Amino acid sequence: MNLTRIKTIYFKELVDLLRDRRTVIATIIVPVVLYPMLMLFSVQAASVQTGKVAVEQITLGVTSRDDQNTILKLLANEPTPKDDDGKPTKDFTPLISSVQFRIVNDLKEAVQTHQVGCGVEILKVANPNDPLHEQFTFEIFVQPDQIRSRLAANRFENALTRIGQSRINQRLESLEVKRDVIDPFFFKQTNLTTSGSLLGLILPLLLVLITLTSAIYPAIDLTAGERERGTLETLLVCPVPAGELVAGKFLTVVTIALMGAMLNLGSVAATVYFGGLTDMLGAMDQNAGDLPLSAIPIVLIALVPFAVLTSAILLAVCGFARSFKEAQNYITPVILATLMPGMIANLPGTQLQGPMLVLPVGNMVLLVRDLLSGTQLAGFQIMMVLLSTSLYAGGAVALATQMFGREAVMFSDNASIKSLLSRRMIRAGKYPSAGLACLYVAILFPVWFYVQNLLQRHFAHDFVNVLRYTAVLMPVFFAILPALMLWYFKRELKPTLALEKAPPRYWLSGLLLGLTMWVIGAEVIAFQEYVLPIPEALIKQQAPMEALMKEQPLWWLLLVMAVVPAVVEEMCFRGMLLSSLRTNGKRWLALLVTAAAFSMFHFLVYRLAITFVLGLFLAYLCWQSRSIWPGVLAHFMNNGFAVIRAQYPDFIKLLGIDPSSESNHMPIHVVVIAIVMIAAAIWISRKPRPETLA
Amino acid sequence: MILADNLTKSFPTPDGSEKQAVAGLSFAVEPGQIYGLLGPNGAGKTTTLRMLCGLVTPTSGRAVIADHDVQTDALAVKRVLGFLTANTGLYQRLSVRDVLVYFGKLHGMTASQARDRAAILIDIFDMADFASLRCGSLSTGQKQRCNIARALVADPPALILDEPTLGLDVLSNRVMLNFVRDQRDAGKSIILSTHYLDEAETLCDRIGLIHQGRLIAEGSFPELQQQSGEQRLSDIFLKLIHEEPVHIV
């Protein structure tokens, strides 16, 4: 990657877009002027409408003049309600001043045809005209799906409840009983909501929508638009790799999307603070409260990976389109598909946990909602949302790069898209492209997370069954499906999955790594404890698992926890993913990407560091040896030691380690030996194996 | 030098079969030579030129530009190649100068090198009057001059020109033809694809006639006249497409 060239493309695209009136309107004018206006207008209109309905006259349907008079007589005695401090509520309007009656024959029909708000029939009156013993039985006819009918019934019932309460008090007084002796419970509610429930509900989805819509125009313009104007062909004959072109364009789209999101957020905040929206919302909803200013920068940071994701998806989708119009057609289902998880997340009561943590878009809506409402979030939750979104974004960028400038998309007729996927038209090659492998890994990430969640939920605490099914499903998702994909795309399985034999020196490296990686892993965990201690709850949660492990046969545990993961994870990460990154030749980038992906698949933030470090060693070994087998050995030994330690905690006494020691650190002599052995392993495999063995 | 060696390209068709757009095309263009690639619509000219630029991957065969293989060293090829078509667009919201500087930078020049090169090209193509105007506001002729300058930003030794005079008025047409001649005189290898056969007659040193993806005749204009017995290129072409392919060396 040539950063100078990417910068050139980025600035050119940015200048080009910002000179376009349509971008300026969509990205600046609309959020800064139109949205606040719309928001103010719609909230005002809603507030006026709610207020109007709340105080407007209600029409009660009755069947006789007698019923009307009885109800009027009752309503004449409606007391003024009191607040928490016992003072009469201000601005209270008794129902009698805003009610009118209509005498009808059929109450049901009158309500259904909206002649009256609700219908009231007095079914029975016991002890009439004796306030101390009088009892009424009413039947209320209401249509709950009609706001006017619902409000009329509510207001009538509330008025009667207040009158009833007042009569109870009178009756108690006549019996010389105090009301507070009777009441078993007293309540005082303290509202802890820090942001408006309305804003909290609207804003996350609105921000997601705005970020998405801000990215649409630039994404189309920079791909299908460029193609339509005939400049794409010119660009593609320049000596610039497709990856750099996509990177420059992608950064431009991200910038515009973030600009849109930022302007919107600022605009919403300004509208809320300076436009009197808080008061209006407060008038509509007592929980409206304030929008926490402090949350805004965090929300913006959280929006970055989302902007990255949407920009990449849009670029990839628009890359298929031959014209502006065609791109718009493609984008409509994408917007719907994007909003669907967002809407699911926005459902009341949905929490940022379990599968919602990795639900694309949905997790971002929940994160923004929780940040805005000041809900306490665990680092793990934020990390999962950001990491999963980044991973999906990576997959989408990879797809965009893969598609950009493809001749089938650029020049062919309607058969072009088909020809991209038709196996017959795919040119055979050795390694898959980085885009293809990254896309598979990005899709596998949520799928595997859901599979794991499903297994754990289905088998509840049956750890053994979870392990059994994991061991069966792992080869399917991490080896068989990648192999099928590689076959379909006509890639060479053996070199891609690095299934070739390795010379003995790499086996020796693998052996040394296998013997020592667990020590390094333990030290990583020990140092991590200083900054990110593993919560007690998690340790307790794992305790029954460890107890169960002791009951299982060692061979079985070794099979499902060491052999299977070692083989299939090596095939997927150090095989397919690492091989796909070989073509760009940047070893350290390939190792870092592979290790990062490997660590993310362990889903727990406390295991990120350790799996990253181990992943780095394994990736190095595979890169040098072009074979996964030495890594499989090291991986197997590492997992195997963990299993053996769980079954035989005293096993490490052999190494002079006290298993009951308080310290998380390994004894210094063990660490030194481990470092020396790892250095030796790296030194032994320092010379990369040639592509073809002699 | 530009070399096409047995180039073949097949496309899938909607009914699932394959259509051969170019079938085993071979020719070479020496430095200081204009090679006219001529043929009716759908003959495979544009596909061939796109294969030479690396925009389309050949189904088989190979293309070499200035000793770089298009398939294995596509970026190196693009560094030594200027590409211009009638449909090549310009960035409407950038000025002529901006466009030239941008493409200069994409060819690896520093900002100051790109600015200097743009100034030279603006001078050569007499664009000083409109160099600061946005391309969207230029006339067709001005746009084409800007496009020529864009193709020459890196002063490439090989040029591929696909219908460069399509839709141009007489004056702009003359500018374009003069440019092609000047580039030939500067020692560049040039492929010119055009439907204006009189242009090809006067400009091209060698002519390749393609029909249905195959080269049906190749040679200099006098050689083609002699072989076919016809005087005008259009007559030669019409006669040849009804006969067996003849190769004149």
Contacts between the chains, C-beta under 8 A, distances in Angstrom:
chain1	res1	chain2	res2	distance
A	4	B	105	8.0
A	5	B	105	7.3
A	5	B	106	6.5
A	5	B	108	7.9
A	8	B	102	6.9
A	8	B	105	4.5
A	8	B	106	6.6
A	9	B	106	7.5
A	12	B	91	7.9
A	12	B	94	7.4
A	12	B	98	7.8
A	12	B	102	5.1
A	15	B	93	7.9
A	15	B	94	7.4
A	15	B	98	7.9
A	16	B	91	5.8
A	16	B	93	5.1
A	16	B	94	6.1
A	19	B	93	4.1
A	19	B	134	8.0
A	20	B	93	6.1
A	229	B	89	4.3
A	229	B	92	7.0
A	230	B	87	4.8
A	230	B	88	5.7
A	230	B	89	3.1
A	231	B	88	7.7
A	231	B	89	4.4
A	231	B	90	6.8
A	231	B	91	6.0
A	233	B	55	6.7
A	233	B	83	7.8
A	233	B	85	7.1
A	233	B	87	7.5
A	233	B	88	6.5
A	234	B	83	7.3
A	234	B	88	5.2
A	234	B	89	7.0
A	234	B	103	7.9
A	234	B	150	7.0
A	235	B	106	7.9
A	236	B	55	5.8
A	237	B	53	5.1
A	237	B	54	7.4
A	237	B	55	6.7
A	237	B	78	5.7
A	237	B	81	6.7
A	237	B	83	4.2
A	238	B	78	6.1
A	238	B	103	6.6
A	238	B	106	4.4
A	238	B	107	6.7
A	239	B	75	4.8
A	239	B	76	7.5
A	239	B	78	4.0
A	239	B	79	4.4
A	239	B	106	7.3
A	239	B	107	6.2
A	239	B	108	7.0
A	240	B	75	7.9
A	240	B	78	7.9
A	240	B	106	5.4
A	241	B	75	6.7
A	405	B	55	7.9
A	407	B	50	7.7
A	407	B	55	6.4
A	407	B	56	4.7
A	407	B	57	6.4
A	410	B	55	6.9
A	411	B	50	6.9
A	411	B	55	7.4
A	411	B	56	6.5
A	412	B	11	6.3
A	412	B	12	7.9
A	413	B	14	7.5
A	414	B	14	6.1
A	415	B	11	7.6
A	415	B	12	5.1
A	415	B	13	6.3
A	415	B	14	5.0
A	418	B	12	7.0
A	418	B	14	8.0
A	419	B	11	7.7
A	419	B	12	4.6
A	422	B	12	6.5
A	424	B	12	7.4
A	425	B	12	5.3
A	427	B	57	7.0
